[in-house]
């Protein structure tokens, strides 16, 4: 059997599928859709997000510089306790 990419079968995603894809909650998914960061449109009573816009956001996230931390991963000092 061929190893097929499951995403090629789903050009449109529901909000719930977007949540699973990015591991985010419904509020953040709604923010991304409302802001236009994820391309979406109404299909009857449902809203659909394009798969391409999800992959584009993923690429933007991967291109962001990684935060650097100094010391103990930003933990507060326990001195004076």
Secondary structure, DSSP 4 states (H G I P E B T S, - for coil): -----GGGG-SEE-HHHHHHHHT--HHHHHHHHHHTSS-EEEETTEEEEEHHHHHHHHHHHHHSPPP---TTTTPPP-TT-
